[in-house]
Amino acid sequence: MSRITELELKEAPSNDPSDVAKEVAETKETFRAKEKRECVGKRITDGALRCVRNAKTAEEIVRECLN
């Protein structure tokens, strides 16, 4: 989740590192409960993890890595 947020914010008009860090923290907190409810116990492949790490945009992660 933080990787998607970081990539999205890098494309935003204000990409001040402190703003990015704050937004990443807020996003993690927002999705924590949802992740526990929907993701706990599900596995992600090594290939999907590599794809996320190497993605250049959030759209790439959603379109290519998580489908």
mmCIF file of the N, C-alpha and C atoms, coordinates in Angstrom:
data_MODEL
# 
_entry.id   MODEL 
# 
loop_
_atom_site.group_PDB 
_atom_site.id 
_atom_site.type_symbol 
_atom_site.label_atom_id 
_atom_site.label_alt_id 
_atom_site.label_comp_id 
_atom_site.label_asym_id 
_atom_site.label_entity_id 
_atom_site.label_seq_id 
_atom_site.pdbx_PDB_ins_code 
_atom_site.Cartn_x 
_atom_site.Cartn_y 
_atom_site.Cartn_z 
_atom_site.occupancy 
_atom_site.B_iso_or_equiv 
_atom_site.pdbx_formal_charge 
_atom_site.auth_seq_id 
_atom_site.auth_comp_id 
_atom_site.auth_asym_id 
_atom_site.auth_atom_id 
_atom_site.pdbx_PDB_model_num 
ATOM 1   N N  . MET A 1 1  ? 0.816   -1.187  0.000   1.00 0.00 ? 1  MET A N  1 
ATOM 2   C CA . MET A 1 1  ? 0.000   0.000   0.000   1.00 0.00 ? 1  MET A CA 1 
ATOM 3   C C  . MET A 1 1  ? 0.862   1.253   0.000   1.00 0.00 ? 1  MET A C  1 
ATOM 4   N N  . SER A 1 2  ? 1.909   1.241   0.796   1.00 0.00 ? 2  SER A N  1 
ATOM 5   C CA . SER A 1 2  ? 2.741   2.448   0.848   1.00 0.00 ? 2  SER A CA 1 
ATOM 6   C C  . SER A 1 2  ? 3.433   2.700   -0.486  1.00 0.00 ? 2  SER A C  1 
ATOM 7   N N  . ARG A 1 3  ? 3.769   1.656   -1.217  1.00 0.00 ? 3  ARG A N  1 
ATOM 8   C CA . ARG A 1 3  ? 4.422   1.828   -2.517  1.00 0.00 ? 3  ARG A CA 1 
ATOM 9   C C  . ARG A 1 3  ? 3.490   2.548   -3.477  1.00 0.00 ? 3  ARG A C  1 
ATOM 10  N N  . ILE A 1 4  ? 2.222   2.180   -3.494  1.00 0.00 ? 4  ILE A N  1 
ATOM 11  C CA . ILE A 1 4  ? 1.258   2.843   -4.370  1.00 0.00 ? 4  ILE A CA 1 
ATOM 12  C C  . ILE A 1 4  ? 1.130   4.309   -3.968  1.00 0.00 ? 4  ILE A C  1 
ATOM 13  N N  . THR A 1 5  ? 1.016   4.556   -2.674  1.00 0.00 ? 5  THR A N  1 
ATOM 14  C CA . THR A 1 5  ? 0.878   5.933   -2.191  1.00 0.00 ? 5  THR A CA 1 
ATOM 15  C C  . THR A 1 5  ? 2.088   6.767   -2.568  1.00 0.00 ? 5  THR A C  1 
ATOM 16  N N  . GLU A 1 6  ? 3.278   6.233   -2.364  1.00 0.00 ? 6  GLU A N  1 
ATOM 17  C CA . GLU A 1 6  ? 4.504   6.962   -2.701  1.00 0.00 ? 6  GLU A CA 1 
ATOM 18  C C  . GLU A 1 6  ? 4.548   7.314   -4.181  1.00 0.00 ? 6  GLU A C  1 
ATOM 19  N N  . LEU A 1 7  ? 4.209   6.352   -5.031  1.00 0.00 ? 7  LEU A N  1 
ATOM 20  C CA . LEU A 1 7  ? 4.232   6.600   -6.471  1.00 0.00 ? 7  LEU A CA 1 
ATOM 21  C C  . LEU A 1 7  ? 3.193   7.637   -6.872  1.00 0.00 ? 7  LEU A C  1 
ATOM 22  N N  . GLU A 1 8  ? 2.009   7.553   -6.290  1.00 0.00 ? 8  GLU A N  1 
ATOM 23  C CA . GLU A 1 8  ? 0.964   8.534   -6.600  1.00 0.00 ? 8  GLU A CA 1 
ATOM 24  C C  . GLU A 1 8  ? 1.403   9.936   -6.185  1.00 0.00 ? 8  GLU A C  1 
ATOM 25  N N  . LEU A 1 9  ? 1.993   10.059  -5.005  1.00 0.00 ? 9  LEU A N  1 
ATOM 26  C CA . LEU A 1 9  ? 2.372   11.372  -4.494  1.00 0.00 ? 9  LEU A CA 1 
ATOM 27  C C  . LEU A 1 9  ? 3.555   11.974  -5.247  1.00 0.00 ? 9  LEU A C  1 
ATOM 28  N N  . LYS A 1 10 ? 4.404   11.147  -5.805  1.00 0.00 ? 10 LYS A N  1 
ATOM 29  C CA . LYS A 1 10 ? 5.528   11.668  -6.590  1.00 0.00 ? 10 LYS A CA 1 
ATOM 30  C C  . LYS A 1 10 ? 5.031   12.397  -7.828  1.00 0.00 ? 10 LYS A C  1 
ATOM 31  N N  . GLU A 1 11 ? 3.842   12.032  -8.292  1.00 0.00 ? 11 GLU A N  1 
ATOM 32  C CA . GLU A 1 11 ? 3.259   12.662  -9.463  1.00 0.00 ? 11 GLU A CA 1 
ATOM 33  C C  . GLU A 1 11 ? 2.416   13.883  -9.094  1.00 0.00 ? 11 GLU A C  1 
ATOM 34  N N  . ALA A 1 12 ? 2.196   14.097  -7.799  1.00 0.00 ? 12 ALA A N  1 
ATOM 35  C CA . ALA A 1 12 ? 1.370   15.206  -7.331  1.00 0.00 ? 12 ALA A CA 1 
ATOM 36  C C  . ALA A 1 12 ? 2.122   16.529  -7.462  1.00 0.00 ? 12 ALA A C  1 
ATOM 37  N N  . PRO A 1 13 ? 1.383   17.635  -7.531  1.00 0.00 ? 13 PRO A N  1 
ATOM 38  C CA . PRO A 1 13 ? 2.026   18.959  -7.656  1.00 0.00 ? 13 PRO A CA 1 
ATOM 39  C C  . PRO A 1 13 ? 3.004   19.246  -6.517  1.00 0.00 ? 13 PRO A C  1 
ATOM 40  N N  . SER A 1 14 ? 2.650   18.883  -5.295  1.00 0.00 ? 14 SER A N  1 
ATOM 41  C CA . SER A 1 14 ? 3.552   19.090  -4.161  1.00 0.00 ? 14 SER A CA 1 
ATOM 42  C C  . SER A 1 14 ? 4.130   17.746  -3.770  1.00 0.00 ? 14 SER A C  1 
ATOM 43  N N  . ASN A 1 15 ? 5.413   17.552  -4.018  1.00 0.00 ? 15 ASN A N  1 
ATOM 44  C CA . ASN A 1 15 ? 6.026   16.273  -3.660  1.00 0.00 ? 15 ASN A CA 1 
ATOM 45  C C  . ASN A 1 15 ? 7.121   16.475  -2.615  1.00 0.00 ? 15 ASN A C  1 
ATOM 46  N N  . ASP A 1 16 ? 6.868   17.382  -1.677  1.00 0.00 ? 16 ASP A N  1 
ATOM 47  C CA . ASP A 1 16 ? 7.753   17.619  -0.546  1.00 0.00 ? 16 ASP A CA 1 
ATOM 48  C C  . ASP A 1 16 ? 7.881   16.309  0.241   1.00 0.00 ? 16 ASP A C  1 
ATOM 49  N N  . PRO A 1 17 ? 9.104   15.861  0.521   1.00 0.00 ? 17 PRO A N  1 
ATOM 50  C CA . PRO A 1 17 ? 9.293   14.585  1.226   1.00 0.00 ? 17 PRO A CA 1 
ATOM 51  C C  . PRO A 1 17 ? 8.524   14.478  2.540   1.00 0.00 ? 17 PRO A C  1 
ATOM 52  N N  . SER A 1 18 ? 8.418   15.574  3.291   1.00 0.00 ? 18 SER A N  1 
ATOM 53  C CA . SER A 1 18 ? 7.677   15.496  4.555   1.00 0.00 ? 18 SER A CA 1 
ATOM 54  C C  . SER A 1 18 ? 6.177   15.318  4.297   1.00 0.00 ? 18 SER A C  1 
ATOM 55  N N  . ASP A 1 19 ? 5.665   15.948  3.238   1.00 0.00 ? 19 ASP A N  1 
ATOM 56  C CA . ASP A 1 19 ? 4.263   15.758  2.875   1.00 0.00 ? 19 ASP A CA 1 
ATOM 57  C C  . ASP A 1 19 ? 4.012   14.326  2.425   1.00 0.00 ? 19 ASP A C  1 
ATOM 58  N N  . VAL A 1 20 ? 4.940   13.786  1.654   1.00 0.00 ? 20 VAL A N  1 
ATOM 59  C CA . VAL A 1 20 ? 4.812   12.406  1.179   1.00 0.00 ? 20 VAL A CA 1 
ATOM 60  C C  . VAL A 1 20 ? 4.795   11.454  2.366   1.00 0.00 ? 20 VAL A C  1 
ATOM 61  N N  . ALA A 1 21 ? 5.718   11.632  3.311   1.00 0.00 ? 21 ALA A N  1 
ATOM 62  C CA . ALA A 1 21 ? 5.777   10.762  4.489   1.00 0.00 ? 21 ALA A CA 1 
ATOM 63  C C  . ALA A 1 21 ? 4.485   10.833  5.294   1.00 0.00 ? 21 ALA A C  1 
ATOM 64  N N  . LYS A 1 22 ? 3.949   12.034  5.453   1.00 0.00 ? 22 LYS A N  1 
ATOM 65  C CA . LYS A 1 22 ? 2.700   12.217  6.204   1.00 0.00 ? 22 LYS A CA 1 
ATOM 66  C C  . LYS A 1 22 ? 1.545   11.508  5.498   1.00 0.00 ? 22 LYS A C  1 
ATOM 67  N N  . GLU A 1 23 ? 1.454   11.676  4.184   1.00 0.00 ? 23 GLU A N  1 
ATOM 68  C CA . GLU A 1 23 ? 0.380   11.037  3.425   1.00 0.00 ? 23 GLU A CA 1 
ATOM 69  C C  . GLU A 1 23 ? 0.496   9.514   3.460   1.00 0.00 ? 23 GLU A C  1 
ATOM 70  N N  . VAL A 1 24 ? 1.720   9.001   3.375   1.00 0.00 ? 24 VAL A N  1 
ATOM 71  C CA . VAL A 1 24 ? 1.923   7.551   3.443   1.00 0.00 ? 24 VAL A CA 1 
ATOM 72  C C  . VAL A 1 24 ? 1.445   7.027   4.793   1.00 0.00 ? 24 VAL A C  1 
ATOM 73  N N  . ALA A 1 25 ? 1.806   7.704   5.867   1.00 0.00 ? 25 ALA A N  1 
ATOM 74  C CA . ALA A 1 25 ? 1.385   7.279   7.205   1.00 0.00 ? 25 ALA A CA 1 
ATOM 75  C C  . ALA A 1 25 ? -0.133  7.308   7.339   1.00 0.00 ? 25 ALA A C  1 
ATOM 76  N N  . GLU A 1 26 ? -0.759  8.365   6.851   1.00 0.00 ? 26 GLU A N  1 
ATOM 77  C CA . GLU A 1 26 ? -2.222  8.471   6.926   1.00 0.00 ? 26 GLU A CA 1 
ATOM 78  C C  . GLU A 1 26 ? -2.907  7.386   6.093   1.00 0.00 ? 26 GLU A C  1 
ATOM 79  N N  . THR A 1 27 ? -2.352  7.105   4.930   1.00 0.00 ? 27 THR A N  1 
ATOM 80  C CA . THR A 1 27 ? -2.933  6.069   4.071   1.00 0.00 ? 27 THR A CA 1 
ATOM 81  C C  . THR A 1 27 ? -2.819  4.698   4.725   1.00 0.00 ? 27 THR A C  1 
ATOM 82  N N  . LYS A 1 28 ? -1.663  4.413   5.318   1.00 0.00 ? 28 LYS A N  1 
ATOM 83  C CA . LYS A 1 28 ? -1.489  3.125   6.002   1.00 0.00 ? 28 LYS A CA 1 
ATOM 84  C C  . LYS A 1 28 ? -2.529  2.965   7.104   1.00 0.00 ? 28 LYS A C  1 
ATOM 85  N N  . GLU A 1 29 ? -2.723  3.999   7.889   1.00 0.00 ? 29 GLU A N  1 
ATOM 86  C CA . GLU A 1 29 ? -3.683  3.937   8.982   1.00 0.00 ? 29 GLU A CA 1 
ATOM 87  C C  . GLU A 1 29 ? -5.105  3.735   8.463   1.00 0.00 ? 29 GLU A C  1 
ATOM 88  N N  . THR A 1 30 ? -5.441  4.424   7.400   1.00 0.00 ? 30 THR A N  1 
ATOM 89  C CA . THR A 1 30 ? -6.779  4.323   6.825   1.00 0.00 ? 30 THR A CA 1 
ATOM 90  C C  . THR A 1 30 ? -7.089  2.904   6.351   1.00 0.00 ? 30 THR A C  1 
ATOM 91  N N  . PHE A 1 31 ? -6.121  2.253   5.759   1.00 0.00 ? 31 PHE A N  1 
ATOM 92  C CA . PHE A 1 31 ? -6.364  0.933   5.179   1.00 0.00 ? 31 PHE A CA 1 
ATOM 93  C C  . PHE A 1 31 ? -6.039  -0.235  6.108   1.00 0.00 ? 31 PHE A C  1 
ATOM 94  N N  . ARG A 1 32 ? -5.488  0.030   7.278   1.00 0.00 ? 32 ARG A N  1 
ATOM 95  C CA . ARG A 1 32 ? -5.096  -1.047  8.191   1.00 0.00 ? 32 ARG A CA 1 
ATOM 96  C C  . ARG A 1 32 ? -6.266  -1.977  8.520   1.00 0.00 ? 32 ARG A C  1 
ATOM 97  N N  . ALA A 1 33 ? -7.389  -1.433  8.921   1.00 0.00 ? 33 ALA A N  1 
ATOM 98  C CA . ALA A 1 33 ? -8.546  -2.260  9.286   1.00 0.00 ? 33 ALA A CA 1 
ATOM 99  C C  . ALA A 1 33 ? -9.066  -3.032  8.075   1.00 0.00 ? 33 ALA A C  1 
ATOM 100 N N  . LYS A 1 34 ? -9.123  -2.358  6.928   1.00 0.00 ? 34 LYS A N  1 
ATOM 101 C CA . LYS A 1 34 ? -9.605  -3.021  5.711   1.00 0.00 ? 34 LYS A CA 1 
ATOM 102 C C  . LYS A 1 34 ? -8.682  -4.181  5.334   1.00 0.00 ? 34 LYS A C  1 
ATOM 103 N N  . GLU A 1 35 ? -7.379  -3.983  5.448   1.00 0.00 ? 35 GLU A N  1 
ATOM 104 C CA . GLU A 1 35 ? -6.428  -5.044  5.124   1.00 0.00 ? 35 GLU A CA 1 
ATOM 105 C C  . GLU A 1 35 ? -6.636  -6.245  6.028   1.00 0.00 ? 35 GLU A C  1 
ATOM 106 N N  . LYS A 1 36 ? -6.802  -6.005  7.308   1.00 0.00 ? 36 LYS A N  1 
ATOM 107 C CA . LYS A 1 36 ? -7.012  -7.110  8.243   1.00 0.00 ? 36 LYS A CA 1 
ATOM 108 C C  . LYS A 1 36 ? -8.256  -7.896  7.876   1.00 0.00 ? 36 LYS A C  1 
ATOM 109 N N  . ARG A 1 37 ? -9.300  -7.174  7.517   1.00 0.00 ? 37 ARG A N  1 
ATOM 110 C CA . ARG A 1 37 ? -10.568 -7.807  7.198   1.00 0.00 ? 37 ARG A CA 1 
ATOM 111 C C  . ARG A 1 37 ? -10.519 -8.578  5.877   1.00 0.00 ? 37 ARG A C  1 
ATOM 112 N N  . GLU A 1 38 ? -9.831  -8.012  4.881   1.00 0.00 ? 38 GLU A N  1 
ATOM 113 C CA . GLU A 1 38 ? -9.903  -8.591  3.537   1.00 0.00 ? 38 GLU A CA 1 
ATOM 114 C C  . GLU A 1 38 ? -8.659  -9.343  3.083   1.00 0.00 ? 38 GLU A C  1 
ATOM 115 N N  . CYS A 1 39 ? -7.511  -9.093  3.704   1.00 0.00 ? 39 CYS A N  1 
ATOM 116 C CA . CYS A 1 39 ? -6.266  -9.638  3.158   1.00 0.00 ? 39 CYS A CA 1 
ATOM 117 C C  . CYS A 1 39 ? -5.583  -10.687 4.028   1.00 0.00 ? 39 CYS A C  1 
ATOM 118 N N  . VAL A 1 40 ? -5.845  -10.695 5.314   1.00 0.00 ? 40 VAL A N  1 
ATOM 119 C CA . VAL A 1 40 ? -5.169  -11.629 6.209   1.00 0.00 ? 40 VAL A CA 1 
ATOM 120 C C  . VAL A 1 40 ? -5.456  -13.051 5.760   1.00 0.00 ? 40 VAL A C  1 
ATOM 121 N N  . GLY A 1 41 ? -4.402  -13.823 5.627   1.00 0.00 ? 41 GLY A N  1 
ATOM 122 C CA . GLY A 1 41 ? -4.533  -15.210 5.228   1.00 0.00 ? 41 GLY A CA 1 
ATOM 123 C C  . GLY A 1 41 ? -4.395  -15.454 3.737   1.00 0.00 ? 41 GLY A C  1 
ATOM 124 N N  . LYS A 1 42 ? -4.400  -14.393 2.947   1.00 0.00 ? 42 LYS A N  1 
ATOM 125 C CA . LYS A 1 42 ? -4.230  -14.543 1.508   1.00 0.00 ? 42 LYS A CA 1 
ATOM 126 C C  . LYS A 1 42 ? -2.752  -14.419 1.166   1.00 0.00 ? 42 LYS A C  1 
ATOM 127 N N  . ARG A 1 43 ? -2.335  -15.134 0.172   1.00 0.00 ? 43 ARG A N  1 
ATOM 128 C CA . ARG A 1 43 ? -0.936  -15.120 -0.233  1.00 0.00 ? 43 ARG A CA 1 
ATOM 129 C C  . ARG A 1 43 ? -0.744  -14.297 -1.497  1.00 0.00 ? 43 ARG A C  1 
ATOM 130 N N  . ILE A 1 44 ? 0.447   -13.709 -1.618  1.00 0.00 ? 44 ILE A N  1 
ATOM 131 C CA . ILE A 1 44 ? 0.829   -12.992 -2.824  1.00 0.00 ? 44 ILE A CA 1 
ATOM 132 C C  . ILE A 1 44 ? 2.087   -13.681 -3.357  1.00 0.00 ? 44 ILE A C  1 
ATOM 133 N N  . THR A 1 45 ? 2.167   -13.828 -4.643  1.00 0.00 ? 45 THR A N  1 
ATOM 134 C CA . THR A 1 45 ? 3.297   -14.551 -5.228  1.00 0.00 ? 45 THR A CA 1 
ATOM 135 C C  . THR A 1 45 ? 4.573   -13.710 -5.192  1.00 0.00 ? 45 THR A C  1 
ATOM 136 N N  . ASP A 1 46 ? 5.708   -14.376 -5.268  1.00 0.00 ? 46 ASP A N  1 
ATOM 137 C CA . ASP A 1 46 ? 6.986   -13.677 -5.331  1.00 0.00 ? 46 ASP A CA 1 
ATOM 138 C C  . ASP A 1 46 ? 7.051   -12.789 -6.574  1.00 0.00 ? 46 ASP A C  1 
ATOM 139 N N  . GLY A 1 47 ? 6.485   -13.273 -7.660  1.00 0.00 ? 47 GLY A N  1 
ATOM 140 C CA . GLY A 1 47 ? 6.469   -12.487 -8.895  1.00 0.00 ? 47 GLY A CA 1 
ATOM 141 C C  . GLY A 1 47 ? 5.673   -11.198 -8.741  1.00 0.00 ? 47 GLY A C  1 
ATOM 142 N N  . ALA A 1 48 ? 4.543   -11.266 -8.050  1.00 0.00 ? 48 ALA A N  1 
ATOM 143 C CA . ALA A 1 48 ? 3.732   -10.065 -7.823  1.00 0.00 ? 48 ALA A CA 1 
ATOM 144 C C  . ALA A 1 48 ? 4.478   -9.079  -6.934  1.00 0.00 ? 48 ALA A C  1 
ATOM 145 N N  . LEU A 1 49 ? 5.186   -9.568  -5.926  1.00 0.00 ? 49 LEU A N  1 
ATOM 146 C CA . LEU A 1 49 ? 5.970   -8.686  -5.056  1.00 0.00 ? 49 LEU A CA 1 
ATOM 147 C C  . LEU A 1 49 ? 7.089   -8.003  -5.838  1.00 0.00 ? 49 LEU A C  1 
ATOM 148 N N  . ARG A 1 50 ? 7.753   -8.745  -6.705  1.00 0.00 ? 50 ARG A N  1 
ATOM 149 C CA . ARG A 1 50 ? 8.804   -8.152  -7.545  1.00 0.00 ? 50 ARG A CA 1 
ATOM 150 C C  . ARG A 1 50 ? 8.215   -7.081  -8.444  1.00 0.00 ? 50 ARG A C  1 
ATOM 151 N N  . CYS A 1 51 ? 7.062   -7.365  -8.997  1.00 0.00 ? 51 CYS A N  1 
ATOM 152 C CA . CYS A 1 51 ? 6.383   -6.416  -9.873  1.00 0.00 ? 51 CYS A CA 1 
ATOM 153 C C  . CYS A 1 51 ? 6.095   -5.114  -9.122  1.00 0.00 ? 51 CYS A C  1 
ATOM 154 N N  . VAL A 1 52 ? 5.579   -5.202  -7.900  1.00 0.00 ? 52 VAL A N  1 
ATOM 155 C CA . VAL A 1 52 ? 5.279   -4.019  -7.091  1.00 0.00 ? 52 VAL A CA 1 
ATOM 156 C C  . VAL A 1 52 ? 6.543   -3.224  -6.815  1.00 0.00 ? 52 VAL A C  1 
ATOM 157 N N  . ARG A 1 53 ? 7.608   -3.910  -6.438  1.00 0.00 ? 53 ARG A N  1 
ATOM 158 C CA . ARG A 1 53 ? 8.875   -3.222  -6.128  1.00 0.00 ? 53 ARG A CA 1 
ATOM 159 C C  . ARG A 1 53 ? 9.444   -2.489  -7.341  1.00 0.00 ? 53 ARG A C  1 
ATOM 160 N N  . ASN A 1 54 ? 9.232   -3.021  -8.516  1.00 0.00 ? 54 ASN A N  1 
ATOM 161 C CA . ASN A 1 54 ? 9.820   -2.448  -9.726  1.00 0.00 ? 54 ASN A CA 1 
ATOM 162 C C  . ASN A 1 54 ? 8.897   -1.490  -10.473 1.00 0.00 ? 54 ASN A C  1 
ATOM 163 N N  . ALA A 1 55 ? 7.668   -1.403  -10.047 1.00 0.00 ? 55 ALA A N  1 
ATOM 164 C CA . ALA A 1 55 ? 6.694   -0.547  -10.739 1.00 0.00 ? 55 ALA A CA 1 
ATOM 165 C C  . ALA A 1 55 ? 7.110   0.920   -10.669 1.00 0.00 ? 55 ALA A C  1 
ATOM 166 N N  . LYS A 1 56 ? 6.824   1.633   -11.728 1.00 0.00 ? 56 LYS A N  1 
ATOM 167 C CA . LYS A 1 56 ? 7.156   3.058   -11.810 1.00 0.00 ? 56 LYS A CA 1 
ATOM 168 C C  . LYS A 1 56 ? 5.957   3.942   -11.504 1.00 0.00 ? 56 LYS A C  1 
ATOM 169 N N  . THR A 1 57 ? 4.737   3.382   -11.586 1.00 0.00 ? 57 THR A N  1 
ATOM 170 C CA . THR A 1 57 ? 3.526   4.142   -11.290 1.00 0.00 ? 57 THR A CA 1 
ATOM 171 C C  . THR A 1 57 ? 2.554   3.279   -10.490 1.00 0.00 ? 57 THR A C  1 
ATOM 172 N N  . ALA A 1 58 ? 1.647   3.953   -9.788  1.00 0.00 ? 58 ALA A N  1 
ATOM 173 C CA . ALA A 1 58 ? 0.617   3.236   -9.041  1.00 0.00 ? 58 ALA A CA 1 
ATOM 174 C C  . ALA A 1 58 ? -0.302  2.486   -9.999  1.00 0.00 ? 58 ALA A C  1 
ATOM 175 N N  . GLU A 1 59 ? -0.582  3.102   -11.136 1.00 0.00 ? 59 GLU A N  1 
ATOM 176 C CA . GLU A 1 59 ? -1.443  2.451   -12.125 1.00 0.00 ? 59 GLU A CA 1 
ATOM 177 C C  . GLU A 1 59 ? -0.841  1.129   -12.591 1.00 0.00 ? 59 GLU A C  1 
ATOM 178 N N  . GLU A 1 60 ? 0.462   1.114   -12.771 1.00 0.00 ? 60 GLU A N  1 
ATOM 179 C CA . GLU A 1 60 ? 1.152   -0.123  -13.184 1.00 0.00 ? 60 GLU A CA 1 
ATOM 180 C C  . GLU A 1 60 ? 0.954   -1.216  -12.146 1.00 0.00 ? 60 GLU A C  1 
ATOM 181 N N  . ILE A 1 61 ? 1.031   -0.873  -10.874 1.00 0.00 ? 61 ILE A N  1 
ATOM 182 C CA . ILE A 1 61 ? 0.835   -1.865  -9.809  1.00 0.00 ? 61 ILE A CA 1 
ATOM 183 C C  . ILE A 1 61 ? -0.566  -2.452  -9.894  1.00 0.00 ? 61 ILE A C  1 
ATOM 184 N N  . VAL A 1 62 ? -1.551  -1.589  -9.990  1.00 0.00 ? 62 VAL A N  1 
ATOM 185 C CA . VAL A 1 62 ? -2.934  -2.057  -10.013 1.00 0.00 ? 62 VAL A CA 1 
ATOM 186 C C  . VAL A 1 62 ? -3.216  -2.854  -11.283 1.00 0.00 ? 62 VAL A C  1 
ATOM 187 N N  . ARG A 1 63 ? -2.766  -2.335  -12.412 1.00 0.00 ? 63 ARG A N  1 
ATOM 188 C CA . ARG A 1 63 ? -3.075  -2.953  -13.707 1.00 0.00 ? 63 ARG A CA 1 
ATOM 189 C C  . ARG A 1 63 ? -2.304  -4.243  -13.933 1.00 0.00 ? 63 ARG A C  1 
ATOM 190 N N  . GLU A 1 64 ? -1.016  -4.270  -13.579 1.00 0.00 ? 64 GLU A N  1 
ATOM 191 C CA . GLU A 1 64 ? -0.172  -5.414  -13.944 1.00 0.00 ? 64 GLU A CA 1 
ATOM 192 C C  . GLU A 1 64 ? 0.182   -6.342  -12.794 1.00 0.00 ? 64 GLU A C  1 
ATOM 193 N N  . CYS A 1 65 ? 0.402   -5.800  -11.619 1.00 0.00 ? 65 CYS A N  1 
ATOM 194 C CA . CYS A 1 65 ? 0.920   -6.619  -10.519 1.00 0.00 ? 65 CYS A CA 1 
ATOM 195 C C  . CYS A 1 65 ? -0.165  -7.337  -9.710  1.00 0.00 ? 65 CYS A C  1 
ATOM 196 N N  . LEU A 1 66 ? -1.294  -6.691  -9.555  1.00 0.00 ? 66 LEU A N  1 
ATOM 197 C CA . LEU A 1 66 ? -2.316  -7.234  -8.652  1.00 0.00 ? 66 LEU A CA 1 
ATOM 198 C C  . LEU A 1 66 ? -3.450  -7.938  -9.372  1.00 0.00 ? 66 LEU A C  1 
ATOM 199 N N  . ASN A 1 67 ? -3.355  -8.103  -10.660 1.00 0.00 ? 67 ASN A N  1 
ATOM 200 C CA . ASN A 1 67 ? -4.385  -8.821  -11.410 1.00 0.00 ? 67 ASN A CA 1 
ATOM 201 C C  . ASN A 1 67 ? -3.928  -10.190 -11.819 1.00 0.00 ? 67 ASN A C  1 
# 
